[in-house]
Amino acid sequence: MDDYRKPTAQFQGPSTTVTVTGGESNESQFGAASNNGLDDAATNEAVGQGLQQIEATKVHWYSYLSTTDFWVVLLLGQLLSLCITATNTFSTFLVNYGTSIPAFQTVFTYILLSLIYLTYTVYKYGPKKYGKILLRDGWKYFIMSFLDVQGNYFTVLAYRYTNILSAQLINFWAIVCVVIVSFLLLRVRYKIFQILGILICCGGMGILLASDHIQGTNSGPGENMLKGDLFALLGATCYGLTNVFEEWYVSKRPMYEVLSFMGLFGMAINGVQAAIFDRQSFQQATWNNAVAGYLVGYTLVLALFYSVVPFILRIASAAFYNISLLTANFWGTIIGIHVFGFAIHFLYPIAFVLIIIGLTVYFLAGSILGDSKKPWLGDNQEDGVAGFGTAKLKALNAARKQGLAHTNSTV
């Protein structure tokens, strides 16, 4: 993965502007940015001093739990779980109407992402600069988008051939994949509490699946169990790789740039797959106002999901993001009770609490920066973008408060 050399940018707080370097189209925590030709080395020195101050702060094993970041990332994780639940609900409504077009219905989400983020990125960079980035880095974004599209497609396809229990168990592989790839490629070293937190969350998910099996709501024979399980395994692998790649991208590049390319390439890739695999389903589908409404709801919720994911990947990590999504089954049951008339099993609340405990344990006895300090960005995060949620911006703000960075001066 190539390093990026970045010109300067200016970051503004509510009352003070922090002038920094180190980001081609760097993001400000509050949205302001401008170029001013300052020295990267001076910025890296200020970031290093800021990081030292933050990490030298006396902390207890529970200190990160008292930070705003922890509660933000916990709530963002549950928001993403609710988004997953909502998309599954809309998909269920569509299937109930006889409209099963898994590839086609996701095309609209990528189109919406393109309309929002591609438009803004071209406005921000200008067509010439965006074109250069496309030629230089487009192949990397294409790989990420391709994996994302395939993850969506094969996971949906798996449910057509195997039963729900089998597919959900195999989806645990996404967490394993994230941990392994992050360890090998991104040099992430997990602490004992992080591993324990992941295991507790997986245990909670296991209780959810067990309760479903007891009630007989997720078992039964599949059309082709082996074929479905292989599709589920392939989909989980693609998801895991996508999450790691996206964490790497958004730590180095502005989020709007990453999402613009994901929308652009996702729209093309998903559109081709829909034209090939969904033609017959499209012709046989039911089309009415209700179906149109469900498609709109699905598109808006999934676009929100894609827009929020980069924040949790910056503040936390791909591993935390994946274990946060394990509560989606619980929220899905709550929706099912009120919408589809499901009955809740007594193990569900226990499982939900266990997953939340696991998410909390994940951040015990860790740095006050949590997972926002990324090892692949360098000791002073010099290879990263100073955007919202990054350790680099937190360090710059700390340096500003100590008078190490001044308004409109070299940092």
ABEGO torsion letter per residue (X at the ends): XBBBBBBBBBBBBAABBBBBBGBBGBBBAAGBBBBAGBBAAAAAAAAAAAAAAAAABBBBAAAAAABAAAAAAAAAAAAAAAAAAAAAAAAAAAAAAGBBBAAAAAAAAAAAAAAAAAAAAAAAAEAAAAAAAAAAAAAAAAAAAAAAAAAAAAAAAAAAABBAAAAAAAAAAAAAAAAAAAAAAAGBBBBAAAAAAAAAAAAAAAAAAAAAAAAGAABEBBABAAAAAAAAAAAAAAAAAAAAAAAAAAAABBAAAAAAAAAAAAAAAAAAAAAAAAAAAAAABBBBAAAAAAAAAAAAAAAAAAAAAAAAAAABBAAAAAAAAAAAAAAAAAAAAAAAGBBBBAAAAAAAAAAAAAAAAAABGBBAAEAABBAAAEAAGAABBBBBGBAAAAAAAAAAAAGABBBGBBX
